[in-house]
Amino acid sequence: MKILVKSLILSVISFPIIACSSSTPKCSDSETKELVINIAKDQLLRTGFGDVIDKLEMKVENVRTIEYQKDVDKYMCKTEFILKNKENNQQNILPITYTVQKTDNGKRFYVEVYGL
């Protein structure tokens, strides 16, 4: 688990995810938090830790909107990303940030996560 956390902490590259929506979801919307978790799972797969995904419970808690840029309809968010080992209940909390923004045509939005 410690190696897993070190791997997640060291990978500070953002990874965009696209989903359909009529408006930009807010930082704490369920679809936004779900995409943050999906990005983390994808990052685990990319770094060779795909076999531990089923052993972990992942949560996004204590979400805060840090900034909203009305002209581009973009949210900057901070949260606690919680990784809990289902077998022994040990958990690690990672402070992460992410952005949520609509595409120019307004049909999709991107979530980019920093700090995983």
N, CA, C and O atoms as a DFTB+ gen file, in Angstrom:
464 C
 N C O
     1  1       0.822      -1.187       0.000
     2  2       0.000       0.000       0.000
     3  2       0.866       1.251       0.000
     4  3       0.526       2.240      -0.650
     5  1       1.997       1.218       0.732
     6  2       2.873       2.385       0.772
     7  2       3.457       2.666      -0.599
     8  3       3.574       3.825      -0.996
     9  1       3.827       1.611      -1.334
    10  2       4.360       1.794      -2.685
    11  2       3.291       2.402      -3.578
    12  3       3.584       3.271      -4.400
    13  1       2.072       1.955      -3.423
    14  2       0.961       2.476      -4.203
    15  2       0.782       3.962      -3.962
    16  3       0.628       4.732      -4.909
    17  1       0.802       4.367      -2.711
    18  2       0.621       5.779      -2.382
    19  2       1.775       6.602      -2.931
    20  3       1.552       7.684      -3.473
    21  1       2.997       6.115      -2.804
    22  2       4.142       6.833      -3.355
    23  2       3.988       6.999      -4.857
    24  3       4.294       8.060      -5.401
    25  1       3.522       5.968      -5.523
    26  2       3.321       6.047      -6.962
    27  2       2.276       7.088      -7.314
    28  3       2.465       7.861      -8.254
    29  1       1.177       7.120      -6.574
    30  2       0.132       8.097      -6.843
    31  2       0.609       9.514      -6.557
    32  3       0.289      10.440      -7.301
    33  1       1.367       9.686      -5.491
    34  2       1.862      11.014      -5.147
    35  2       2.847      11.513      -6.199
    36  3       2.831      12.693      -6.549
    37  1       3.689      10.643      -6.699
    38  2       4.714      11.058      -7.651
    39  2       4.160      11.388      -9.023
    40  3       4.796      12.129      -9.773
    41  1       3.024      10.875      -9.367
    42  2       2.479      11.149     -10.696
    43  2       1.576      12.374     -10.638
    44  3       0.379      12.273     -10.370
    45  1       2.163      13.512     -10.891
    46  2       1.437      14.778     -10.802
    47  2       0.981      15.260     -12.169
    48  3       0.644      16.432     -12.338
    49  1       0.971      14.381     -13.120
    50  2       0.519      14.721     -14.468
    51  2      -0.997      14.725     -14.496
    52  3      -1.639      13.827     -13.953
    53  1      -1.558      15.725     -15.121
    54  2      -3.013      15.768     -15.225
    55  2      -3.472      14.841     -16.331
    56  3      -2.737      14.582     -17.284
    57  1      -4.673      14.349     -16.201
    58  2      -5.239      13.430     -17.179
    59  2      -6.669      13.838     -17.443
    60  3      -7.499      13.771     -16.536
    61  1      -6.988      14.262     -18.659
    62  2      -8.356      14.700     -18.930
    63  2      -9.308      13.535     -19.186
    64  3      -8.926      12.515     -19.760
    65  1     -10.528      13.705     -18.759
    66  2     -11.605      12.755     -19.021
    67  2     -12.756      13.552     -19.631
    68  3     -13.014      14.690     -19.239
    69  1     -13.423      12.958     -20.567
    70  2     -14.526      13.635     -21.235
    71  2     -15.827      12.920     -20.901
    72  3     -15.881      11.690     -20.882
    73  1     -16.863      13.685     -20.643
    74  2     -18.194      13.125     -20.422
    75  2     -19.225      14.097     -20.973
    76  3     -18.965      15.295     -21.088
    77  1     -20.373      13.583     -21.305
    78  2     -21.422      14.432     -21.870
    79  2     -22.223      15.108     -20.757
    80  3     -22.493      14.512     -19.714
    81  1     -22.593      16.361     -21.002
    82  2     -23.391      17.103     -20.039
    83  2     -23.906      18.373     -20.697
    84  3     -23.282      18.888     -21.625
    85  1     -25.050      18.887     -20.221
    86  2     -25.596      20.119     -20.783
    87  2     -24.983      21.354     -20.136
    88  3     -24.974      22.422     -20.748
    89  1     -24.473      21.235     -18.917
    90  2     -23.821      22.354     -18.253
    91  2     -22.616      21.841     -17.470
    92  3     -22.497      20.645     -17.208
    93  1     -21.741      22.746     -17.107
    94  2     -20.564      22.340     -16.363
    95  2     -20.961      21.922     -14.949
    96  3     -21.543      22.717     -14.211
    97  1     -20.655      20.688     -14.567
    98  2     -20.960      20.275     -13.201
    99  2     -20.047      20.993     -12.208
   100  3     -18.922      21.363     -12.542
   101  1     -20.532      21.179     -11.014
   102  2     -19.754      21.830      -9.967
   103  2     -18.765      20.846      -9.355
   104  3     -18.826      19.643      -9.609
   105  1     -17.863      21.373      -8.553
   106  2     -16.817      20.559      -7.920
   107  2     -17.368      19.365      -7.153
   108  3     -16.800      18.274      -7.216
   109  1     -18.463      19.558      -6.433
   110  2     -18.985      18.504      -5.570
   111  2     -20.086      17.664      -6.205
   112  3     -20.652      16.798      -5.538
   113  1     -20.404      17.898      -7.473
   114  2     -21.416      17.083      -8.147
   115  2     -20.946      15.631      -8.238
   116  3     -19.757      15.358      -8.400
   117  1     -21.888      14.720      -8.134
   118  2     -21.542      13.291      -8.121
   119  2     -20.827      12.864      -9.394
   120  3     -19.907      12.047      -9.334
   121  1     -21.226      13.397     -10.546
   122  2     -20.567      12.995     -11.790
   123  2     -19.124      13.483     -11.841
   124  3     -18.272      12.815     -12.428
   125  1     -18.837      14.620     -11.244
   126  2     -17.467      15.121     -11.188
   127  2     -16.620      14.235     -10.279
   128  3     -15.518      13.831     -10.649
   129  1     -17.132      13.938      -9.101
   130  2     -16.381      13.101      -8.163
   131  2     -16.165      11.696      -8.733
   132  3     -15.108      11.099      -8.526
   133  1     -17.140      11.178      -9.435
   134  2     -17.013       9.859     -10.066
   135  2     -15.898       9.865     -11.118
   136  3     -15.138       8.903     -11.226
   137  1     -15.805      10.948     -11.888
   138  2     -14.745      11.046     -12.880
   139  2     -13.372      11.161     -12.227
   140  3     -12.397      10.624     -12.753
   141  1     -13.278      11.845     -11.102
   142  2     -12.004      11.928     -10.381
   143  2     -11.554      10.527      -9.969
   144  3     -10.380      10.186     -10.112
   145  1     -12.468       9.726      -9.465
   146  2     -12.147       8.350      -9.073
   147  2     -11.755       7.524     -10.295
   148  3     -10.806       6.743     -10.229
   149  1     -12.463       7.682     -11.399
   150  2     -12.118       6.948     -12.626
   151  2     -10.730       7.333     -13.135
   152  3      -9.991       6.483     -13.631
   153  1     -10.379       8.603     -13.013
   154  2      -9.044       9.044     -13.415
   155  2      -7.988       8.378     -12.538
   156  3      -6.954       7.941     -13.042
   157  1      -8.239       8.295     -11.224
   158  2      -7.302       7.636     -10.313
   159  2      -7.135       6.161     -10.672
   160  3      -6.020       5.638     -10.668
   161  1      -8.240       5.499     -10.980
   162  2      -8.161       4.093     -11.383
   163  2      -7.362       3.936     -12.665
   164  3      -6.553       3.016     -12.786
   165  1      -7.583       4.821     -13.616
   166  2      -6.831       4.777     -14.862
   167  2      -5.341       5.005     -14.604
   168  3      -4.492       4.365     -15.224
   169  1      -5.036       5.914     -13.691
   170  2      -3.640       6.184     -13.349
   171  2      -2.995       4.947     -12.726
   172  3      -1.836       4.647     -13.012
   173  1      -3.732       4.224     -11.876
   174  2      -3.217       2.980     -11.301
   175  2      -2.923       1.955     -12.394
   176  3      -1.891       1.285     -12.362
   177  1      -3.827       1.836     -13.353
   178  2      -3.602       0.914     -14.471
   179  2      -2.355       1.298     -15.260
   180  3      -1.553       0.436     -15.620
   181  1      -2.193       2.575     -15.525
   182  2      -1.053       3.055     -16.306
   183  2       0.285       2.862     -15.599
   184  3       1.317       2.706     -16.250
   185  1       0.267       2.871     -14.265
   186  2       1.519       2.740     -13.515
   187  2       1.774       1.315     -13.038
   188  3       2.686       1.084     -12.245
   189  1       0.981       0.362     -13.513
   190  2       1.219      -1.038     -13.207
   191  2       0.604      -1.543     -11.915
   192  3       0.982      -2.612     -11.437
   193  1      -0.332      -0.805     -11.338
   194  2      -0.970      -1.218     -10.101
   195  2      -2.431      -1.594     -10.306
   196  3      -3.229      -1.494      -9.374
   197  1      -2.791      -2.020     -11.501
   198  2      -4.168      -2.373     -11.806
   199  2      -4.706      -3.512     -10.963
   200  3      -5.914      -3.607     -10.744
   201  1      -3.812      -4.389     -10.481
   202  2      -4.254      -5.533      -9.691
   203  2      -4.740      -5.154      -8.292
   204  3      -5.372      -5.975      -7.626
   205  1      -4.464      -3.936      -7.830
   206  2      -4.904      -3.537      -6.487
   207  2      -6.193      -2.718      -6.488
   208  3      -6.726      -2.401      -5.425
   209  1      -6.689      -2.378      -7.657
   210  2      -7.887      -1.526      -7.741
   211  2      -9.060      -2.143      -6.983
   212  3      -9.762      -1.438      -6.258
   213  1      -9.282      -3.448      -7.139
   214  2     -10.406      -4.104      -6.470
   215  2     -10.223      -4.191      -4.957
   216  3     -11.191      -4.421      -4.232
   217  1      -8.996      -4.013      -4.472
   218  2      -8.711      -4.076      -3.040
   219  2      -8.868      -2.726      -2.352
   220  3      -8.758      -2.626      -1.130
   221  1      -9.127      -1.683      -3.150
   222  2      -9.202      -0.336      -2.607
   223  2     -10.596       0.248      -2.715
   224  3     -11.304       0.036      -3.699
   225  1     -10.973       0.979      -1.694
   226  2     -12.163       1.812      -1.747
   227  2     -11.663       3.238      -1.925
   228  3     -10.816       3.704      -1.162
   229  1     -12.183       3.927      -2.928
   230  2     -11.740       5.291      -3.213
   231  2     -12.896       6.252      -2.999
   232  3     -14.024       6.006      -3.427
   233  1     -12.583       7.367      -2.319
   234  2     -13.604       8.373      -2.043
   235  2     -13.038       9.768      -2.287
   236  3     -11.840      10.012      -2.143
   237  1     -13.923      10.654      -2.655
   238  2     -13.606      12.078      -2.780
   239  2     -14.441      12.784      -1.719
   240  3     -15.669      12.805      -1.801
   241  1     -13.769      13.363      -0.722
   242  2     -14.490      13.976       0.396
   243  2     -13.962      15.371       0.692
   244  3     -12.848      15.730       0.311
   245  1     -14.785      16.142       1.377
   246  2     -14.429      17.504       1.783
   247  2     -14.037      18.368       0.589
   248  3     -12.984      19.006       0.584
   249  1     -14.890      18.375      -0.405
   250  2     -14.663      19.120      -1.643
   251  2     -14.840      20.617      -1.385
   252  3     -15.793      21.040      -0.731
   253  1     -13.913      21.402      -1.907
   254  2     -13.996      22.854      -1.808
   255  2     -13.816      23.475      -3.183
   256  3     -12.914      23.089      -3.926
   257  1     -14.653      24.419      -3.520
   258  2     -14.481      25.190      -4.747
   259  2     -13.540      26.340      -4.411
   260  3     -13.854      27.195      -3.583
   261  1     -12.391      26.348      -5.062
   262  2     -11.365      27.347      -4.792
   263  2     -11.571      28.583      -5.663
   264  3     -11.338      29.715      -5.239
   265  1     -12.014      28.330      -6.888
   266  2     -12.179      29.447      -7.825
   267  2     -13.204      29.074      -8.880
   268  3     -13.307      27.913      -9.278
   269  1     -13.952      30.053      -9.325
   270  2     -14.855      29.880     -10.455
   271  2     -14.586      31.005     -11.444
   272  3     -14.674      32.183     -11.098
   273  1     -14.259      30.632     -12.674
   274  2     -14.012      31.606     -13.733
   275  2     -15.248      31.648     -14.623
   276  3     -15.439      30.798     -15.493
   277  1     -16.069      32.643     -14.387
   278  2     -17.350      32.738     -15.074
   279  2     -17.202      32.875     -16.583
   280  3     -17.999      32.305     -17.330
   281  1     -16.203      33.616     -17.047
   282  2     -16.046      33.853     -18.484
   283  2     -15.790      32.573     -19.277
   284  3     -16.162      32.489     -20.448
   285  1     -15.160      31.576     -18.654
   286  2     -14.906      30.303     -19.342
   287  2     -15.655      29.142     -18.684
   288  3     -15.488      27.989     -19.083
   289  1     -16.482      29.447     -17.673
   290  2     -17.272      28.437     -16.961
   291  2     -16.384      27.291     -16.478
   292  3     -16.612      26.125     -16.803
   293  1     -15.364      27.654     -15.690
   294  2     -14.376      26.689     -15.213
   295  2     -14.272      26.755     -13.693
   296  3     -14.172      27.834     -13.109
   297  1     -14.297      25.579     -13.066
   298  2     -14.149      25.465     -11.618
   299  2     -12.771      24.918     -11.283
   300  3     -12.268      24.019     -11.957
   301  1     -12.159      25.469     -10.230
   302  2     -10.932      24.920      -9.646
   303  2     -11.329      24.381      -8.280
   304  3     -11.951      25.082      -7.482
   305  1     -10.961      23.124      -8.017
   306  2     -11.447      22.433      -6.832
   307  2     -10.294      21.815      -6.042
   308  3      -9.264      21.445      -6.606
   309  1     -10.484      21.711      -4.732
   310  2      -9.571      20.985      -3.853
   311  2     -10.387      19.963      -3.088
   312  3     -11.559      20.179      -2.781
   313  1      -9.746      18.851      -2.789
   314  2     -10.446      17.796      -2.064
   315  2      -9.467      16.883      -1.356
   316  3      -8.254      16.991      -1.533
   317  1     -10.003      15.994      -0.562
   318  2      -9.235      14.909       0.032
   319  2      -9.598      13.638      -0.727
   320  3     -10.758      13.228      -0.757
   321  1      -8.595      13.025      -1.337
   322  2      -8.803      11.770      -2.044
   323  2      -8.405      10.662      -1.085
   324  3      -7.249      10.570      -0.673
   325  1      -9.374       9.819      -0.731
   326  2      -9.157       8.794       0.285
   327  2      -9.029       7.433      -0.375
   328  3      -9.895       7.007      -1.138
   329  1      -7.922       6.757      -0.062
   330  2      -7.676       5.385      -0.492
   331  2      -7.758       4.504       0.746
   332  3      -6.965       4.660       1.674
   333  1      -8.712       3.581       0.763
   334  2      -8.885       2.703       1.919
   335  2      -8.706       1.259       1.481
   336  3      -9.375       0.791       0.560
   337  1      -7.802       0.563       2.146
   338  2      -7.560      -0.847       1.881
   339  2      -8.723      -1.643       2.463
   340  3      -8.954      -1.609       3.672
   341  1      -9.453      -2.357       1.615
   342  2     -10.636      -3.108       2.060
   343  2     -10.273      -4.269       2.983
   344  3     -11.097      -4.703       3.787
   345  1      -9.042      -4.775       2.870
   346  2      -8.652      -5.942       3.652
   347  2      -8.298      -5.596       5.099
   348  3      -8.650      -6.340       6.014
   349  1      -7.606      -4.476       5.316
   350  2      -7.168      -4.156       6.670
   351  2      -7.654      -2.779       7.158
   352  3      -7.270      -2.329       8.238
   353  1      -8.485      -2.126       6.369
   354  2      -9.084      -0.828       6.700
   355  2      -8.089       0.313       6.879
   356  3      -8.465       1.378       7.368
   357  1      -6.833       0.118       6.497
   358  2      -5.884       1.229       6.529
   359  2      -6.245       2.201       5.413
   360  3      -6.676       1.799       4.332
   361  1      -6.060       3.486       5.697
   362  2      -6.381       4.464       4.674
   363  2      -5.303       5.524       4.584
   364  3      -4.590       5.807       5.547
   365  1      -5.209       6.095       3.406
   366  2      -4.332       7.222       3.139
   367  2      -5.173       8.328       2.534
   368  3      -6.082       8.077       1.743
   369  1      -4.860       9.546       2.915
   370  2      -5.577      10.708       2.403
   371  2      -4.595      11.553       1.606
   372  3      -3.561      11.979       2.120
   373  1      -4.935      11.788       0.342
   374  2      -4.114      12.606      -0.538
   375  2      -4.830      13.915      -0.826
   376  3      -5.972      13.894      -1.286
   377  1      -4.198      15.049      -0.570
   378  2      -4.805      16.316      -0.983
   379  2      -4.581      16.493      -2.489
   380  3      -3.443      16.489      -2.957
   381  1      -5.660      16.646      -3.231
   382  2      -5.539      16.826      -4.682
   383  2      -6.331      18.051      -5.120
   384  3      -7.174      18.564      -4.384
   385  1      -6.041      18.504      -6.328
   386  2      -6.823      19.563      -6.961
   387  2      -7.299      19.050      -8.305
   388  3      -6.712      18.138      -8.889
   389  1      -8.367      19.651      -8.780
   390  2      -8.859      19.307     -10.114
   391  2      -9.627      20.479     -10.680
   392  3     -10.087      21.361      -9.956
   393  1      -9.754      20.462     -12.012
   394  2     -10.539      21.483     -12.692
   395  2     -11.678      20.813     -13.441
   396  3     -11.579      19.655     -13.847
   397  1     -12.758      21.558     -13.615
   398  2     -13.917      21.096     -14.384
   399  2     -14.273      22.220     -15.347
   400  3     -14.478      23.363     -14.938
   401  1     -14.345      21.880     -16.638
   402  2     -14.609      22.914     -17.642
   403  2     -15.348      22.325     -18.836
   404  3     -15.075      21.204     -19.267
   405  1     -16.302      23.114     -19.366
   406  2     -17.028      22.714     -20.571
   407  2     -16.173      22.932     -21.807
   408  3     -15.270      23.768     -21.819
   409  1     -16.473      22.168     -22.837
   410  2     -15.876      22.433     -24.141
   411  2     -16.560      23.658     -24.738
   412  3     -17.615      24.075     -24.260
   413  1     -15.972      24.230     -25.767
   414  2     -16.521      25.441     -26.379
   415  2     -17.939      25.244     -26.907
   416  3     -18.747      26.172     -26.876
   417  1     -18.244      24.042     -27.392
   418  2     -19.591      23.808     -27.914
   419  2     -20.592      23.471     -26.801
   420  3     -21.788      23.346     -27.064
   421  1     -20.105      23.323     -25.552
   422  2     -20.979      23.091     -24.410
   423  2     -21.564      21.703     -24.303
   424  3     -22.411      21.460     -23.443
   425  1     -21.135      20.778     -25.156
   426  2     -21.710      19.437     -25.159
   427  2     -20.988      18.461     -24.235
   428  3     -21.547      17.427     -23.869
   429  1     -19.758      18.776     -23.857
   430  2     -18.963      17.895     -23.016
   431  2     -18.220      18.724     -21.983
   432  3     -18.156      19.950     -22.074
   433  1     -17.659      18.031     -20.997
   434  2     -16.805      18.720     -20.046
   435  2     -15.571      17.870     -19.761
   436  3     -15.586      16.648     -19.906
   437  1     -14.518      18.544     -19.357
   438  2     -13.259      17.902     -19.003
   439  2     -13.039      18.003     -17.504
   440  3     -13.365      19.013     -16.881
   441  1     -12.486      16.953     -16.941
   442  2     -12.000      16.981     -15.568
   443  2     -10.516      16.654     -15.652
   444  3     -10.124      15.617     -16.187
   445  1      -9.698      17.551     -15.119
   446  2      -8.258      17.319     -15.060
   447  2      -7.847      17.279     -13.606
   448  3      -8.165      18.185     -12.835
   449  1      -7.132      16.212     -13.227
   450  2      -6.751      15.995     -11.839
   451  2      -5.251      16.201     -11.684
   452  3      -4.454      15.741     -12.501
   453  1      -4.885      16.902     -10.620
   454  2      -3.486      17.161     -10.307
   455  2      -3.188      16.628      -8.907
   456  3      -3.964      16.845      -7.976
   457  1      -2.081      15.943      -8.767
   458  2      -1.669      15.467      -7.451
   459  2      -1.829      13.979      -7.219
   460  3      -1.562      13.499      -6.117
   461  1      -2.253      13.244      -8.220
   462  2      -2.337      11.787      -8.068
   463  2      -0.989      11.162      -8.331
   464  3      -0.849       9.941      -8.253
